[in-house]
Amino acid sequence: MSGAIQIRRLQSIDERDIQGLSDVLIDCVEGGASVSFMLPMARGKAEVFWRSALESVVRGERLLLVAEDAAAILGTVQVILQQPENQPHRGDLAKMLVRRQARRRGVGAALLEAAEASALDAGKTLLVLDTASGDAERLYSRNGWQRVGEVPDYALMPDGAFCATTIFYKSLGR
């Protein structure tokens, strides 16, 4: 990592951001993260995903934040704002990804704090998420998230093995 970590909210489609986000996603999937993608993780698949996510940002359906230093995007997180009409107060925290080389340096905690503040600014008072990572579970618990429970065989790991997921929520206040 090169220097201080900055958190930036993306609001438009930029090819440099798509490339940096794709690097993060590929690194995480290749490292075994169960984040909706299977191996092999092709760059084209990552770019299509991020282009679609940024189109959703432009439409106001989600927030997308990145953590970066002077050299590269180190991590990202999304808050899905678009919810059913009977859940206008709720958002889903999604795709919390941190490059393997940047982990355990406060990147995840900084992204989580920024996502919570951004969600609250957007009128969301309840966030939910699911994770298949023990390290992520510890991060969420340390930051006041409440564990709801575990769903067995919820998804597949990138190598095809079944994995459970743990559901968390956090009330941001009203």
C-alpha positions as CSV (number, residue, x, y, z in Angstrom):
1,M,0.0,0.0,0.0
2,S,1.2,3.5,-0.8
3,G,0.2,6.1,1.7
4,A,-3.0,7.0,3.4
5,I,-6.3,5.3,2.7
6,Q,-9.0,7.5,1.3
7,I,-12.7,6.6,0.9
8,R,-14.5,7.8,-2.2
9,R,-18.1,7.5,-3.3
10,L,-18.4,6.6,-7.0
11,Q,-21.2,8.5,-8.8
12,S,-20.5,7.9,-12.5
13,I,-19.1,5.3,-14.8
14,D,-15.3,5.7,-15.2
15,E,-13.1,3.1,-17.0
16,R,-10.3,3.5,-14.5
17,D,-12.6,2.7,-11.7
18,I,-14.0,-0.3,-13.5
19,Q,-10.4,-1.6,-14.0
20,G,-9.5,-1.0,-10.3
21,L,-12.7,-2.6,-9.1
22,S,-12.2,-5.5,-11.4
23,D,-8.7,-6.0,-10.0
24,V,-10.1,-6.1,-6.4
25,L,-12.9,-8.6,-7.4
26,I,-10.5,-10.9,-9.3
27,D,-8.1,-10.9,-6.3
28,C,-10.8,-11.7,-3.8
29,V,-12.4,-14.5,-5.9
30,E,-9.0,-16.0,-6.7
31,G,-8.4,-15.9,-2.9
32,G,-11.5,-18.0,-2.2
33,A,-14.1,-15.3,-1.4
34,S,-17.7,-16.5,-1.9
35,V,-19.1,-13.3,-3.5
36,S,-21.3,-14.7,-6.3
37,F,-18.5,-15.7,-8.8
38,M,-16.9,-19.0,-9.7
39,L,-13.4,-19.8,-10.8
40,P,-11.9,-19.1,-13.2
41,M,-12.6,-15.4,-12.7
42,A,-12.3,-13.7,-16.1
43,R,-11.6,-10.0,-16.3
44,G,-14.4,-9.6,-18.8
45,K,-16.9,-11.0,-16.3
46,A,-15.7,-8.6,-13.6
47,E,-15.9,-5.6,-15.9
48,V,-19.5,-6.5,-16.9
49,F,-20.4,-6.8,-13.2
50,W,-18.9,-3.4,-12.3
51,R,-20.3,-1.6,-15.3
52,S,-23.8,-2.9,-14.3
53,A,-23.2,-1.9,-10.7
54,L,-22.2,1.6,-11.7
55,E,-25.2,1.9,-14.0
56,S,-27.3,1.1,-10.9
57,V,-25.4,3.8,-9.0
58,V,-26.2,6.4,-11.7
59,R,-29.9,5.4,-11.4
60,G,-29.8,6.0,-7.7
61,E,-30.4,2.3,-6.8
62,R,-27.2,1.8,-4.9
63,L,-24.2,3.4,-3.3
64,L,-20.7,2.3,-4.2
65,L,-17.7,3.3,-2.2
66,V,-14.0,2.5,-2.7
67,A,-11.0,2.6,-0.4
68,E,-7.9,3.6,-2.2
69,D,-4.4,4.9,-1.7
70,A,-2.2,6.8,-4.1
71,A,-1.5,3.6,-6.2
72,A,-4.8,1.7,-6.4
73,I,-8.3,0.8,-5.3
74,L,-7.8,-1.4,-2.2
75,G,-11.4,-2.3,-1.4
76,T,-15.0,-1.6,-2.0
77,V,-18.5,-1.9,-0.5
78,Q,-22.0,-1.3,-1.8
79,V,-25.3,-0.3,-0.2
80,I,-28.3,-1.5,-2.1
81,L,-30.8,1.2,-1.7
82,Q,-33.6,-0.1,-4.0
83,Q,-35.9,-2.1,-1.8
84,P,-39.6,-3.2,-1.9
85,E,-42.0,-0.3,-1.1
86,N,-42.7,-1.7,2.4
87,Q,-39.0,-1.5,3.3
88,P,-38.0,2.1,2.5
89,H,-35.9,2.3,5.7
90,R,-33.7,-0.8,4.8
91,G,-30.6,-1.2,2.8
92,D,-28.4,-4.3,2.0
93,L,-24.7,-4.1,2.5
94,A,-23.1,-6.0,-0.4
95,K,-19.8,-6.9,-2.0
96,M,-17.5,-5.8,0.8
97,L,-14.2,-6.7,-0.8
98,V,-10.7,-5.9,0.3
99,R,-7.6,-6.9,-1.7
100,R,-5.7,-9.7,0.1
101,Q,-2.5,-7.5,0.4
102,A,-4.5,-4.7,2.1
103,R,-6.3,-6.7,4.7
104,R,-5.8,-6.2,8.5
105,R,-4.9,-2.6,7.9
106,G,-8.2,-0.9,8.6
107,V,-9.5,-0.8,5.1
108,G,-12.6,-2.9,5.8
109,A,-13.4,-1.0,9.0
110,A,-13.1,2.3,7.1
111,L,-15.3,1.1,4.3
112,L,-17.9,-0.2,6.8
113,E,-18.0,3.1,8.7
114,A,-18.4,5.1,5.4
115,A,-21.1,2.7,4.1
116,E,-23.1,3.1,7.4
117,A,-22.8,6.9,7.3
118,S,-23.7,7.0,3.6
119,A,-26.7,4.7,4.1
120,L,-27.9,6.9,7.0
121,D,-27.5,10.0,4.8
122,A,-29.6,8.2,2.2
123,G,-32.4,7.7,4.8
124,K,-31.7,4.1,5.6
125,T,-32.0,3.1,9.3
126,L,-31.5,-0.6,9.0
127,L,-28.8,-2.5,7.1
128,V,-28.5,-6.3,6.6
129,L,-25.8,-8.4,5.1
130,D,-24.6,-12.0,4.6
131,T,-21.1,-13.3,4.7
132,A,-19.3,-16.6,4.3
133,S,-16.0,-15.2,5.8
134,G,-15.0,-15.7,9.4
135,D,-12.7,-12.6,9.2
136,A,-15.6,-10.5,8.0
137,E,-17.8,-11.9,10.8
138,R,-15.3,-10.6,13.3
139,L,-15.2,-7.2,11.6
140,Y,-18.9,-6.9,11.6
141,S,-19.3,-8.0,15.3
142,R,-16.5,-5.6,16.4
143,N,-18.4,-2.8,14.7
144,G,-21.8,-3.4,16.4
145,W,-23.5,-5.6,13.9
146,Q,-25.8,-8.3,15.3
147,R,-25.5,-11.9,14.2
148,V,-28.9,-13.4,13.3
149,G,-27.8,-16.9,12.3
150,E,-26.3,-19.2,9.8
151,V,-27.8,-20.7,6.7
152,P,-26.1,-24.0,5.7
153,D,-25.2,-24.7,2.0
154,Y,-26.3,-21.2,1.0
155,A,-23.9,-20.8,-1.9
156,L,-20.8,-22.2,-3.5
157,M,-17.3,-21.2,-3.0
158,P,-15.4,-20.2,-6.1
159,D,-14.0,-23.8,-6.4
160,G,-17.6,-25.3,-6.3
161,A,-17.7,-26.4,-2.6
162,F,-20.8,-25.6,-0.7
163,C,-20.6,-22.9,2.0
164,A,-22.8,-21.5,4.7
165,T,-23.6,-17.9,5.1
166,T,-24.1,-15.9,8.3
167,I,-26.7,-13.1,8.4
168,F,-26.1,-9.9,10.2
169,Y,-28.0,-6.6,10.8
170,K,-27.3,-3.2,12.2
171,S,-29.8,-0.6,13.3
172,L,-28.5,2.9,12.4
173,G,-31.1,4.7,14.5
174,R,-34.2,6.7,13.6
